């Protein structure tokens, strides 16, 4: 059951950056993707802390001035989940 919770948290957290950043690039258009390269779930007394690293790429349709047509980034995110009792 514990592994199922961790799997569900990882799947949910993989979608969060896409949802959170979806509107941030709308003026310039483009497409991008990220590949999760590592994840770690730490369990505490009141919940879980999920740490994920990813390699991201973004290709602009209409790049902002002084920006390259494509960019890459290494990202780390931390997401806290409370345990529901």
PDB file with SEQRES, HELIX, SHEET and CRYST1 records, atoms N, CA, C and O in Angstrom:
SEQRES   1 A   85  UNK UNK UNK UNK UNK UNK UNK UNK UNK UNK UNK UNK UNK          
SEQRES   2 A   85  UNK UNK UNK UNK UNK UNK UNK UNK UNK UNK UNK UNK UNK          
SEQRES   3 A   85  UNK UNK UNK UNK UNK UNK UNK UNK UNK UNK UNK UNK UNK          
SEQRES   4 A   85  UNK UNK UNK UNK UNK UNK UNK UNK UNK UNK UNK UNK UNK          
SEQRES   5 A   85  UNK UNK UNK UNK UNK UNK UNK UNK UNK UNK UNK UNK UNK          
SEQRES   6 A   85  UNK UNK UNK UNK UNK UNK UNK UNK UNK UNK UNK UNK UNK          
SEQRES   7 A   85  UNK UNK UNK UNK UNK UNK UNK                                  
HELIX    1 AA1 UNK A    2  UNK A   21  1                                  20    
SHEET    1 AA1 3 UNK A  30  UNK A  43  0                                        
SHEET    2 AA1 3 UNK A  47  UNK A  60 -1                                        
SHEET    3 AA1 3 UNK A  70  UNK A  82 -1                                        
CRYST1    1.000    1.000    1.000  90.00  90.00  90.00 P 1           1          
ATOM      1  N   UNK A   1       0.821  -1.194   0.000  1.00  0.00           N  
ATOM      2  CA  UNK A   1       0.000   0.000   0.000  1.00  0.00           C  
ATOM      3  C   UNK A   1       0.866   1.259   0.000  1.00  0.00           C  
ATOM      4  O   UNK A   1       0.540   2.248  -0.657  1.00  0.00           O  
ATOM      5  N   UNK A   2       1.983   1.211   0.751  1.00  0.00           N  
ATOM      6  CA  UNK A   2       2.869   2.366   0.826  1.00  0.00           C  
ATOM      7  C   UNK A   2       3.439   2.696  -0.551  1.00  0.00           C  
ATOM      8  O   UNK A   2       3.509   3.867  -0.923  1.00  0.00           O  
ATOM      9  N   UNK A   3       3.852   1.667  -1.320  1.00  0.00           N  
ATOM     10  CA  UNK A   3       4.382   1.897  -2.665  1.00  0.00           C  
ATOM     11  C   UNK A   3       3.320   2.464  -3.594  1.00  0.00           C  
ATOM     12  O   UNK A   3       3.635   3.279  -4.461  1.00  0.00           O  
ATOM     13  N   UNK A   4       2.083   2.055  -3.432  1.00  0.00           N  
ATOM     14  CA  UNK A   4       0.984   2.583  -4.245  1.00  0.00           C  
ATOM     15  C   UNK A   4       0.788   4.073  -3.965  1.00  0.00           C  
ATOM     16  O   UNK A   4       0.555   4.849  -4.892  1.00  0.00           O  
ATOM     17  N   UNK A   5       0.880   4.479  -2.701  1.00  0.00           N  
ATOM     18  CA  UNK A   5       0.775   5.896  -2.347  1.00  0.00           C  
ATOM     19  C   UNK A   5       1.905   6.692  -2.994  1.00  0.00           C  
ATOM     20  O   UNK A   5       1.681   7.771  -3.542  1.00  0.00           O  
ATOM     21  N   UNK A   6       3.112   6.155  -2.927  1.00  0.00           N  
ATOM     22  CA  UNK A   6       4.262   6.851  -3.512  1.00  0.00           C  
ATOM     23  C   UNK A   6       4.116   6.967  -5.024  1.00  0.00           C  
ATOM     24  O   UNK A   6       4.449   8.002  -5.600  1.00  0.00           O  
ATOM     25  N   UNK A   7       3.626   5.922  -5.668  1.00  0.00           N  
ATOM     26  CA  UNK A   7       3.409   5.960  -7.109  1.00  0.00           C  
ATOM     27  C   UNK A   7       2.368   7.016  -7.463  1.00  0.00           C  
ATOM     28  O   UNK A   7       2.554   7.780  -8.410  1.00  0.00           O  
ATOM     29  N   UNK A   8       1.284   7.061  -6.716  1.00  0.00           N  
ATOM     30  CA  UNK A   8       0.237   8.051  -6.977  1.00  0.00           C  
ATOM     31  C   UNK A   8       0.766   9.468  -6.772  1.00  0.00           C  
ATOM     32  O   UNK A   8       0.457  10.364  -7.558  1.00  0.00           O  
ATOM     33  N   UNK A   9       1.561   9.676  -5.724  1.00  0.00           N  
ATOM     34  CA  UNK A   9       2.141  10.995  -5.478  1.00  0.00           C  
ATOM     35  C   UNK A   9       3.080  11.395  -6.610  1.00  0.00           C  
ATOM     36  O   UNK A   9       3.074  12.548  -7.040  1.00  0.00           O  
ATOM     37  N   UNK A  10       3.877  10.465  -7.090  1.00  0.00           N  
ATOM     38  CA  UNK A  10       4.821  10.755  -8.171  1.00  0.00           C  
ATOM     39  C   UNK A  10       4.088  11.111  -9.458  1.00  0.00           C  
ATOM     40  O   UNK A  10       4.467  12.067 -10.135  1.00  0.00           O  
ATOM     41  N   UNK A  11       3.059  10.371  -9.804  1.00  0.00           N  
ATOM     42  CA  UNK A  11       2.281  10.654 -11.015  1.00  0.00           C  
ATOM     43  C   UNK A  11       1.614  12.025 -10.908  1.00  0.00           C  
ATOM     44  O   UNK A  11       1.635  12.807 -11.858  1.00  0.00           O  
ATOM     45  N   UNK A  12       1.029  12.309  -9.761  1.00  0.00           N  
ATOM     46  CA  UNK A  12       0.384  13.609  -9.563  1.00  0.00           C  
ATOM     47  C   UNK A  12       1.404  14.742  -9.677  1.00  0.00           C  
ATOM     48  O   UNK A  12       1.158  15.744 -10.349  1.00  0.00           O  
ATOM     49  N   UNK A  13       2.532  14.577  -9.023  1.00  0.00           N  
ATOM     50  CA  UNK A  13       3.552  15.623  -9.016  1.00  0.00           C  
ATOM     51  C   UNK A  13       4.172  15.838 -10.391  1.00  0.00           C  
ATOM     52  O   UNK A  13       4.640  16.936 -10.691  1.00  0.00           O  
ATOM     53  N   UNK A  14       4.181  14.818 -11.219  1.00  0.00           N  
ATOM     54  CA  UNK A  14       4.715  14.974 -12.569  1.00  0.00           C  
ATOM     55  C   UNK A  14       3.841  15.910 -13.396  1.00  0.00           C  
ATOM     56  O   UNK A  14       4.341  16.585 -14.297  1.00  0.00           O  
ATOM     57  N   UNK A  15       2.552  15.959 -13.106  1.00  0.00           N  
ATOM     58  CA  UNK A  15       1.633  16.808 -13.859  1.00  0.00           C  
ATOM     59  C   UNK A  15       1.573  18.234 -13.329  1.00  0.00           C  
ATOM     60  O   UNK A  15       1.195  19.143 -14.068  1.00  0.00           O  
ATOM     61  N   UNK A  16       1.932  18.451 -12.080  1.00  0.00           N  
ATOM     62  CA  UNK A  16       1.805  19.769 -11.451  1.00  0.00           C  
ATOM     63  C   UNK A  16       2.573  20.866 -12.184  1.00  0.00           C  
ATOM     64  O   UNK A  16       1.998  21.929 -12.423  1.00  0.00           O  
ATOM     65  N   UNK A  17       3.849  20.667 -12.557  1.00  0.00           N  
ATOM     66  CA  UNK A  17       4.552  21.769 -13.244  1.00  0.00           C  
ATOM     67  C   UNK A  17       3.870  22.186 -14.542  1.00  0.00           C  
ATOM     68  O   UNK A  17       3.817  23.376 -14.854  1.00  0.00           O  
ATOM     69  N   UNK A  18       3.353  21.235 -15.296  1.00  0.00           N  
ATOM     70  CA  UNK A  18       2.662  21.568 -16.537  1.00  0.00           C  
ATOM     71  C   UNK A  18       1.413  22.395 -16.275  1.00  0.00           C  
ATOM     72  O   UNK A  18       1.123  23.332 -17.019  1.00  0.00           O  
ATOM     73  N   UNK A  19       0.684  22.065 -15.245  1.00  0.00           N  
ATOM     74  CA  UNK A  19      -0.523  22.817 -14.914  1.00  0.00           C  
ATOM     75  C   UNK A  19      -0.179  24.197 -14.368  1.00  0.00           C  
ATOM     76  O   UNK A  19      -0.851  25.178 -14.687  1.00  0.00           O  
ATOM     77  N   UNK A  20       0.853  24.274 -13.555  1.00  0.00           N  
ATOM     78  CA  UNK A  20       1.212  25.538 -12.926  1.00  0.00           C  
ATOM     79  C   UNK A  20       1.793  26.537 -13.922  1.00  0.00           C  
ATOM     80  O   UNK A  20       1.580  27.741 -13.780  1.00  0.00           O  
ATOM     81  N   UNK A  21       2.514  26.063 -14.913  1.00  0.00           N  
ATOM     82  CA  UNK A  21       3.204  26.947 -15.849  1.00  0.00           C  
ATOM     83  C   UNK A  21       2.509  27.075 -17.200  1.00  0.00           C  
ATOM     84  O   UNK A  21       3.032  27.734 -18.099  1.00  0.00           O  
ATOM     85  N   UNK A  22       1.365  26.471 -17.356  1.00  0.00           N  
ATOM     86  CA  UNK A  22       0.707  26.419 -18.664  1.00  0.00           C  
ATOM     87  C   UNK A  22       0.442  27.796 -19.258  1.00  0.00           C  
ATOM     88  O   UNK A  22       0.597  27.962 -20.468  1.00  0.00           O  
ATOM     89  N   UNK A  23       0.056  28.772 -18.481  1.00  0.00           N  
ATOM     90  CA  UNK A  23      -0.269  30.087 -19.018  1.00  0.00           C  
ATOM     91  C   UNK A  23       0.901  31.043 -19.087  1.00  0.00           C  
ATOM     92  O   UNK A  23       0.780  32.112 -19.686  1.00  0.00           O  
ATOM     93  N   UNK A  24       2.018  30.699 -18.501  1.00  0.00           N  
ATOM     94  CA  UNK A  24       3.147  31.609 -18.409  1.00  0.00           C  
ATOM     95  C   UNK A  24       3.823  31.936 -19.723  1.00  0.00           C  
ATOM     96  O   UNK A  24       4.491  32.965 -19.824  1.00  0.00           O  
ATOM     97  N   UNK A  25       3.674  31.102 -20.725  1.00  0.00           N  
ATOM     98  CA  UNK A  25       4.347  31.303 -21.999  1.00  0.00           C  
ATOM     99  C   UNK A  25       3.357  31.607 -23.127  1.00  0.00           C  
ATOM    100  O   UNK A  25       3.733  31.557 -24.298  1.00  0.00           O  
ATOM    101  N   UNK A  26       2.131  31.912 -22.806  1.00  0.00           N  
ATOM    102  CA  UNK A  26       1.090  32.039 -23.828  1.00  0.00           C  
ATOM    103  C   UNK A  26       1.346  33.166 -24.829  1.00  0.00           C  
ATOM    104  O   UNK A  26       0.916  33.060 -25.978  1.00  0.00           O  
ATOM    105  N   UNK A  27       2.022  34.226 -24.436  1.00  0.00           N  
ATOM    106  CA  UNK A  27       2.287  35.331 -25.363  1.00  0.00           C  
ATOM    107  C   UNK A  27       3.291  34.966 -26.449  1.00  0.00           C  
ATOM    108  O   UNK A  27       3.288  35.555 -27.530  1.00  0.00           O  
ATOM    109  N   UNK A  28       4.139  34.004 -26.161  1.00  0.00           N  
ATOM    110  CA  UNK A  28       5.214  33.664 -27.081  1.00  0.00           C  
ATOM    111  C   UNK A  28       4.970  32.364 -27.838  1.00  0.00           C  
ATOM    112  O   UNK A  28       5.586  32.140 -28.880  1.00  0.00           O  
ATOM    113  N   UNK A  29       4.106  31.521 -27.350  1.00  0.00           N  
ATOM    114  CA  UNK A  29       3.800  30.251 -27.985  1.00  0.00           C  
ATOM    115  C   UNK A  29       4.990  29.310 -27.983  1.00  0.00           C  
ATOM    116  O   UNK A  29       6.138  29.732 -27.845  1.00  0.00           O  
ATOM    117  N   UNK A  30       4.702  28.067 -28.133  1.00  0.00           N  
ATOM    118  CA  UNK A  30       5.764  27.077 -28.172  1.00  0.00           C  
ATOM    119  C   UNK A  30       5.327  25.777 -27.543  1.00  0.00           C  
ATOM    120  O   UNK A  30       4.168  25.597 -27.169  1.00  0.00           O  
ATOM    121  N   UNK A  31       6.264  24.892 -27.437  1.00  0.00           N  
ATOM    122  CA  UNK A  31       5.990  23.603 -26.822  1.00  0.00           C  
ATOM    123  C   UNK A  31       7.217  23.159 -26.068  1.00  0.00           C  
ATOM    124  O   UNK A  31       8.340  23.559 -26.375  1.00  0.00           O  
ATOM    125  N   UNK A  32       6.988  22.338 -25.091  1.00  0.00           N  
ATOM    126  CA  UNK A  32       8.095  21.859 -24.284  1.00  0.00           C  
ATOM    127  C   UNK A  32       7.753  20.552 -23.618  1.00  0.00           C  
ATOM    128  O   UNK A  32       6.624  20.067 -23.680  1.00  0.00           O  
ATOM    129  N   UNK A  33       8.741  20.007 -22.992  1.00  0.00           N  
ATOM    130  CA  UNK A  33       8.541  18.758 -22.277  1.00  0.00           C  
ATOM    131  C   UNK A  33       9.560  18.661 -21.157  1.00  0.00           C  
ATOM    132  O   UNK A  33      10.558  19.383 -21.151  1.00  0.00           O  
ATOM    133  N   UNK A  34       9.315  17.789 -20.232  1.00  0.00           N  
ATOM    134  CA  UNK A  34      10.293  17.517 -19.192  1.00  0.00           C  
ATOM    135  C   UNK A  34      10.330  16.022 -18.946  1.00  0.00           C  
ATOM    136  O   UNK A  34       9.324  15.325 -19.076  1.00  0.00           O  
ATOM    137  N   UNK A  35      11.503  15.551 -18.590  1.00  0.00           N  
ATOM    138  CA  UNK A  35      11.704  14.144 -18.268  1.00  0.00           C  
ATOM    139  C   UNK A  35      12.185  14.082 -16.824  1.00  0.00           C  
ATOM    140  O   UNK A  35      13.202  14.682 -16.477  1.00  0.00           O  
ATOM    141  N   UNK A  36      11.459  13.364 -15.995  1.00  0.00           N  
ATOM    142  CA  UNK A  36      11.847  13.232 -14.596  1.00  0.00           C  
ATOM    143  C   UNK A  36      13.054  12.304 -14.534  1.00  0.00           C  
ATOM    144  O   UNK A  36      12.998  11.161 -14.987  1.00  0.00           O  
ATOM    145  N   UNK A  37      14.142  12.810 -13.968  1.00  0.00           N  
ATOM    146  CA  UNK A  37      15.378  12.040 -13.896  1.00  0.00           C  
ATOM    147  C   UNK A  37      15.627  11.462 -12.511  1.00  0.00           C  
ATOM    148  O   UNK A  37      16.528  10.642 -12.340  1.00  0.00           O  
ATOM    149  N   UNK A  38      14.853  11.870 -11.534  1.00  0.00           N  
ATOM    150  CA  UNK A  38      15.000  11.320 -10.194  1.00  0.00           C  
ATOM    151  C   UNK A  38      13.872  11.779  -9.296  1.00  0.00           C  
ATOM    152  O   UNK A  38      13.329  12.870  -9.467  1.00  0.00           O  
ATOM    153  N   UNK A  39      13.524  10.941  -8.340  1.00  0.00           N  
ATOM    154  CA  UNK A  39      12.508  11.329  -7.362  1.00  0.00           C  
ATOM    155  C   UNK A  39      12.788  10.618  -6.045  1.00  0.00           C  
ATOM    156  O   UNK A  39      13.387   9.543  -6.010  1.00  0.00           O  
ATOM    157  N   UNK A  40      12.343  11.240  -4.977  1.00  0.00           N  
ATOM    158  CA  UNK A  40      12.544  10.696  -3.649  1.00  0.00           C  
ATOM    159  C   UNK A  40      11.355  11.107  -2.791  1.00  0.00           C  
ATOM    160  O   UNK A  40      10.959  12.272  -2.790  1.00  0.00           O  
ATOM    161  N   UNK A  41      10.794  10.164  -2.072  1.00  0.00           N  
ATOM    162  CA  UNK A  41       9.681  10.446  -1.165  1.00  0.00           C  
ATOM    163  C   UNK A  41      10.182  10.237   0.257  1.00  0.00           C  
ATOM    164  O   UNK A  41      10.692   9.172   0.606  1.00  0.00           O  
ATOM    165  N   UNK A  42      10.025  11.279   1.067  1.00  0.00           N  
ATOM    166  CA  UNK A  42      10.411  11.199   2.471  1.00  0.00           C  
ATOM    167  C   UNK A  42       9.146  11.259   3.318  1.00  0.00           C  
ATOM    168  O   UNK A  42       8.336  12.176   3.181  1.00  0.00           O  
ATOM    169  N   UNK A  43       8.990  10.281   4.187  1.00  0.00           N  
ATOM    170  CA  UNK A  43       7.790  10.217   5.013  1.00  0.00           C  
ATOM    171  C   UNK A  43       8.076  10.825   6.379  1.00  0.00           C  
ATOM    172  O   UNK A  43       9.075  10.496   7.018  1.00  0.00           O  
ATOM    173  N   UNK A  44       7.204  11.702   6.815  1.00  0.00           N  
ATOM    174  CA  UNK A  44       7.309  12.307   8.139  1.00  0.00           C  
ATOM    175  C   UNK A  44       6.129  11.907   9.000  1.00  0.00           C  
ATOM    176  O   UNK A  44       5.323  11.062   8.609  1.00  0.00           O  
ATOM    177  N   UNK A  45       6.028  12.505  10.154  1.00  0.00           N  
ATOM    178  CA  UNK A  45       4.941  12.140  11.066  1.00  0.00           C  
ATOM    179  C   UNK A  45       3.600  12.721  10.641  1.00  0.00           C  
ATOM    180  O   UNK A  45       2.560  12.211  11.056  1.00  0.00           O  
ATOM    181  N   UNK A  46       3.592  13.774   9.824  1.00  0.00           N  
ATOM    182  CA  UNK A  46       2.332  14.392   9.414  1.00  0.00           C  
ATOM    183  C   UNK A  46       2.092  14.346   7.913  1.00  0.00           C  
ATOM    184  O   UNK A  46       1.102  14.898   7.434  1.00  0.00           O  
ATOM    185  N   UNK A  47       2.987  13.693   7.152  1.00  0.00           N  
ATOM    186  CA  UNK A  47       2.779  13.620   5.709  1.00  0.00           C  
ATOM    187  C   UNK A  47       4.008  13.179   4.958  1.00  0.00           C  
ATOM    188  O   UNK A  47       4.889  12.521   5.512  1.00  0.00           O  
ATOM    189  N   UNK A  48       4.062  13.546   3.694  1.00  0.00           N  
ATOM    190  CA  UNK A  48       5.145  13.154   2.797  1.00  0.00           C  
ATOM    191  C   UNK A  48       5.748  14.400   2.162  1.00  0.00           C  
ATOM    192  O   UNK A  48       5.063  15.403   1.965  1.00  0.00           O  
ATOM    193  N   UNK A  49       7.031  14.324   1.846  1.00  0.00           N  
ATOM    194  CA  UNK A  49       7.706  15.351   1.070  1.00  0.00           C  
ATOM    195  C   UNK A  49       8.268  14.659  -0.165  1.00  0.00           C  
ATOM    196  O   UNK A  49       9.081  13.741  -0.058  1.00  0.00           O  
ATOM    197  N   UNK A  50       7.831  15.104  -1.330  1.00  0.00           N  
ATOM    198  CA  UNK A  50       8.280  14.546  -2.602  1.00  0.00           C  
ATOM    199  C   UNK A  50       9.292  15.498  -3.217  1.00  0.00           C  
ATOM    200  O   UNK A  50       9.016  16.687  -3.378  1.00  0.00           O  
ATOM    201  N   UNK A  51      10.453  14.982  -3.556  1.00  0.00           N  
ATOM    202  CA  UNK A  51      11.493  15.752  -4.232  1.00  0.00           C  
ATOM    203  C   UNK A  51      11.679  15.136  -5.617  1.00  0.00           C  
ATOM    204  O   UNK A  51      11.849  13.924  -5.742  1.00  0.00           O  
ATOM    205  N   UNK A  52      11.647  15.974  -6.657  1.00  0.00           N  
ATOM    206  CA  UNK A  52      11.828  15.494  -8.029  1.00  0.00           C  
ATOM    207  C   UNK A  52      12.831  16.371  -8.763  1.00  0.00           C  
ATOM    208  O   UNK A  52      12.858  17.589  -8.583  1.00  0.00           O  
ATOM    209  N   UNK A  53      13.650  15.741  -9.586  1.00  0.00           N  
ATOM    210  CA  UNK A  53      14.527  16.471 -10.497  1.00  0.00           C  
ATOM    211  C   UNK A  53      14.126  16.115 -11.912  1.00  0.00           C  
ATOM    212  O   UNK A  53      13.693  14.995 -12.182  1.00  0.00           O  
ATOM    213  N   UNK A  54      14.273  17.079 -12.823  1.00  0.00           N  
ATOM    214  CA  UNK A  54      13.898  16.834 -14.211  1.00  0.00           C  
ATOM    215  C   UNK A  54      14.810  17.615 -15.143  1.00  0.00           C  
ATOM    216  O   UNK A  54      15.431  18.603 -14.752  1.00  0.00           O  
ATOM    217  N   UNK A  55      14.876  17.156 -16.366  1.00  0.00           N  
ATOM    218  CA  UNK A  55      15.556  17.862 -17.447  1.00  0.00           C  
ATOM    219  C   UNK A  55      14.456  18.350 -18.382  1.00  0.00           C  
ATOM    220  O   UNK A  55      13.658  17.555 -18.880  1.00  0.00           O  
ATOM    221  N   UNK A  56      14.415  19.663 -18.619  1.00  0.00           N  
ATOM    222  CA  UNK A  56      13.339  20.286 -19.382  1.00  0.00           C  
ATOM    223  C   UNK A  56      13.875  20.928 -20.654  1.00  0.00           C  
ATOM    224  O   UNK A  56      15.026  21.359 -20.712  1.00  0.00           O  
ATOM    225  N   UNK A  57      13.022  20.983 -21.669  1.00  0.00           N  
ATOM    226  CA  UNK A  57      13.348  21.704 -22.901  1.00  0.00           C  
ATOM    227  C   UNK A  57      12.108  22.477 -23.333  1.00  0.00           C  
ATOM    228  O   UNK A  57      10.989  21.977 -23.223  1.00  0.00           O  
ATOM    229  N   UNK A  58      12.309  23.704 -23.827  1.00  0.00           N  
ATOM    230  CA  UNK A  58      11.219  24.531 -24.333  1.00  0.00           C  
ATOM    231  C   UNK A  58      11.638  25.090 -25.685  1.00  0.00           C  
ATOM    232  O   UNK A  58      12.716  25.670 -25.815  1.00  0.00           O  
ATOM    233  N   UNK A  59      10.787  24.917 -26.691  1.00  0.00           N  
ATOM    234  CA  UNK A  59      11.031  25.440 -28.035  1.00  0.00           C  
ATOM    235  C   UNK A  59       9.990  26.522 -28.296  1.00  0.00           C  
ATOM    236  O   UNK A  59       8.790  26.249 -28.308  1.00  0.00           O  
ATOM    237  N   UNK A  60      10.458  27.753 -28.504  1.00  0.00           N  
ATOM    238  CA  UNK A  60       9.582  28.903 -28.688  1.00  0.00           C  
ATOM    239  C   UNK A  60       9.127  29.019 -30.142  1.00  0.00           C  
ATOM    240  O   UNK A  60       9.923  28.827 -31.061  1.00  0.00           O  
ATOM    241  N   UNK A  61       7.841  29.336 -30.352  1.00  0.00           N  
ATOM    242  CA  UNK A  61       7.353  29.698 -31.683  1.00  0.00           C  
ATOM    243  C   UNK A  61       7.753  31.132 -32.008  1.00  0.00           C  
ATOM    244  O   UNK A  61       8.115  31.440 -33.144  1.00  0.00           O  
ATOM    245  N   UNK A  62       7.687  31.994 -31.021  1.00  0.00           N  
ATOM    246  CA  UNK A  62       7.987  33.413 -31.168  1.00  0.00           C  
ATOM    247  C   UNK A  62       8.805  33.815 -29.935  1.00  0.00           C  
ATOM    248  O   UNK A  62       8.267  34.371 -28.978  1.00  0.00           O  
ATOM    249  N   UNK A  63      10.102  33.528 -29.974  1.00  0.00           N  
ATOM    250  CA  UNK A  63      10.959  33.724 -28.799  1.00  0.00           C  
ATOM    251  C   UNK A  63      10.987  35.186 -28.358  1.00  0.00           C  
ATOM    252  O   UNK A  63      10.997  36.087 -29.197  1.00  0.00           O  
ATOM    253  N   UNK A  64      11.000  35.427 -27.040  1.00  0.00           N  
ATOM    254  CA  UNK A  64      11.144  36.795 -26.540  1.00  0.00           C  
ATOM    255  C   UNK A  64      12.477  37.385 -27.022  1.00  0.00           C  
ATOM    256  O   UNK A  64      13.422  36.651 -27.312  1.00  0.00           O  
ATOM    257  N   UNK A  65      12.537  38.694 -27.102  1.00  0.00           N  
ATOM    258  CA  UNK A  65      13.758  39.363 -27.555  1.00  0.00           C  
ATOM    259  C   UNK A  65      14.953  38.941 -26.695  1.00  0.00           C  
ATOM    260  O   UNK A  65      14.861  38.884 -25.468  1.00  0.00           O  
ATOM    261  N   UNK A  66      16.060  38.651 -27.353  1.00  0.00           N  
ATOM    262  CA  UNK A  66      17.324  38.248 -26.728  1.00  0.00           C  
ATOM    263  C   UNK A  66      17.294  36.830 -26.156  1.00  0.00           C  
ATOM    264  O   UNK A  66      18.220  36.437 -25.445  1.00  0.00           O  
ATOM    265  N   UNK A  67      16.259  36.064 -26.449  1.00  0.00           N  
ATOM    266  CA  UNK A  67      16.197  34.677 -26.009  1.00  0.00           C  
ATOM    267  C   UNK A  67      16.529  33.765 -27.185  1.00  0.00           C  
ATOM    268  O   UNK A  67      16.242  34.113 -28.330  1.00  0.00           O  
ATOM    269  N   UNK A  68      17.131  32.599 -26.923  1.00  0.00           N  
ATOM    270  CA  UNK A  68      17.343  31.631 -28.000  1.00  0.00           C  
ATOM    271  C   UNK A  68      16.018  30.981 -28.408  1.00  0.00           C  
ATOM    272  O   UNK A  68      15.035  31.052 -27.670  1.00  0.00           O  
ATOM    273  N   UNK A  69      15.997  30.357 -29.570  1.00  0.00           N  
ATOM    274  CA  UNK A  69      14.770  29.706 -30.055  1.00  0.00           C  
ATOM    275  C   UNK A  69      14.389  28.496 -29.212  1.00  0.00           C  
ATOM    276  O   UNK A  69      13.225  28.098 -29.191  1.00  0.00           O  
ATOM    277  N   UNK A  70      15.358  27.911 -28.518  1.00  0.00           N  
ATOM    278  CA  UNK A  70      15.087  26.774 -27.634  1.00  0.00           C  
ATOM    279  C   UNK A  70      15.918  26.949 -26.365  1.00  0.00           C  
ATOM    280  O   UNK A  70      17.002  27.532 -26.396  1.00  0.00           O  
ATOM    281  N   UNK A  71      15.406  26.447 -25.271  1.00  0.00           N  
ATOM    282  CA  UNK A  71      16.144  26.531 -24.016  1.00  0.00           C  
ATOM    283  C   UNK A  71      15.965  25.241 -23.230  1.00  0.00           C  
ATOM    284  O   UNK A  71      14.979  24.523 -23.395  1.00  0.00           O  
ATOM    285  N   UNK A  72      16.940  24.964 -22.374  1.00  0.00           N  
ATOM    286  CA  UNK A  72      16.888  23.778 -21.520  1.00  0.00           C  
ATOM    287  C   UNK A  72      17.121  24.207 -20.078  1.00  0.00           C  
ATOM    288  O   UNK A  72      17.663  25.278 -19.804  1.00  0.00           O  
ATOM    289  N   UNK A  73      16.701  23.348 -19.177  1.00  0.00           N  
ATOM    290  CA  UNK A  73      16.899  23.627 -17.756  1.00  0.00           C  
ATOM    291  C   UNK A  73      16.912  22.325 -16.974  1.00  0.00           C  
ATOM    292  O   UNK A  73      16.251  21.354 -17.343  1.00  0.00           O  
ATOM    293  N   UNK A  74      17.664  22.320 -15.904  1.00  0.00           N  
ATOM    294  CA  UNK A  74      17.598  21.246 -14.912  1.00  0.00           C  
ATOM    295  C   UNK A  74      16.795  21.808 -13.753  1.00  0.00           C  
ATOM    296  O   UNK A  74      17.143  22.850 -13.199  1.00  0.00           O  
ATOM    297  N   UNK A  75      15.731  21.129 -13.388  1.00  0.00           N  
ATOM    298  CA  UNK A  75      14.814  21.657 -12.374  1.00  0.00           C  
ATOM    299  C   UNK A  75      14.705  20.705 -11.187  1.00  0.00           C  
ATOM    300  O   UNK A  75      14.801  19.488 -11.340  1.00  0.00           O  
ATOM    301  N   UNK A  76      14.504  21.274 -10.015  1.00  0.00           N  
ATOM    302  CA  UNK A  76      14.228  20.508  -8.805  1.00  0.00           C  
ATOM    303  C   UNK A  76      12.994  21.112  -8.166  1.00  0.00           C  
ATOM    304  O   UNK A  76      12.890  22.330  -8.024  1.00  0.00           O  
ATOM    305  N   UNK A  77      12.064  20.259  -7.783  1.00  0.00           N  
ATOM    306  CA  UNK A  77      10.862  20.741  -7.108  1.00  0.00           C  
ATOM    307  C   UNK A  77      10.605  19.900  -5.870  1.00  0.00           C  
ATOM    308  O   UNK A  77      10.939  18.717  -5.815  1.00  0.00           O  
ATOM    309  N   UNK A  78      10.003  20.544  -4.877  1.00  0.00           N  
ATOM    310  CA  UNK A  78       9.617  19.879  -3.640  1.00  0.00           C  
ATOM    311  C   UNK A  78       8.127  20.112  -3.436  1.00  0.00           C  
ATOM    312  O   UNK A  78       7.648  21.241  -3.537  1.00  0.00           O  
ATOM    313  N   UNK A  79       7.404  19.045  -3.150  1.00  0.00           N  
ATOM    314  CA  UNK A  79       5.966  19.140  -2.935  1.00  0.00           C  
ATOM    315  C   UNK A  79       5.627  18.436  -1.621  1.00  0.00           C  
ATOM    316  O   UNK A  79       6.005  17.282  -1.421  1.00  0.00           O  
ATOM    317  N   UNK A  80       4.924  19.118  -0.735  1.00  0.00           N  
ATOM    318  CA  UNK A  80       4.535  18.549   0.561  1.00  0.00           C  
ATOM    319  C   UNK A  80       3.089  18.075   0.498  1.00  0.00           C  
ATOM    320  O   UNK A  80       2.220  18.771  -0.027  1.00  0.00           O  
ATOM    321  N   UNK A  81       2.843  16.899   1.032  1.00  0.00           N  
ATOM    322  CA  UNK A  81       1.508  16.316   1.096  1.00  0.00           C  
ATOM    323  C   UNK A  81       1.205  15.976   2.552  1.00  0.00           C  
ATOM    324  O   UNK A  81       2.016  15.337   3.222  1.00  0.00           O  
ATOM    325  N   UNK A  82       0.057  16.393   3.038  1.00  0.00           N  
ATOM    326  CA  UNK A  82      -0.365  16.051   4.385  1.00  0.00           C  
ATOM    327  C   UNK A  82      -1.015  14.675   4.391  1.00  0.00           C  
ATOM    328  O   UNK A  82      -1.696  14.303   3.436  1.00  0.00           O  
ATOM    329  N   UNK A  83      -0.812  13.938   5.441  1.00  0.00           N  
ATOM    330  CA  UNK A  83      -1.457  12.643   5.598  1.00  0.00           C  
ATOM    331  C   UNK A  83      -2.882  12.867   6.100  1.00  0.00           C  
ATOM    332  O   UNK A  83      -3.093  13.567   7.090  1.00  0.00           O  
ATOM    333  N   UNK A  84      -3.844  12.280   5.422  1.00  0.00           N  
ATOM    334  CA  UNK A  84      -5.243  12.390   5.820  1.00  0.00           C  
ATOM    335  C   UNK A  84      -5.589  11.205   6.701  1.00  0.00           C  
ATOM    336  O   UNK A  84      -5.394  10.050   6.322  1.00  0.00           O  
ATOM    337  N   UNK A  85      -6.104  11.506   7.878  1.00  0.00           N  
ATOM    338  CA  UNK A  85      -6.457  10.407   8.810  1.00  0.00           C  
ATOM    339  C   UNK A  85      -7.920  10.358   9.060  1.00  0.00           C  
ATOM    340  O   UNK A  85      -8.389   9.505   9.813  1.00  0.00           O  
TER     341      UNK A  85                                                      
END                                                                             
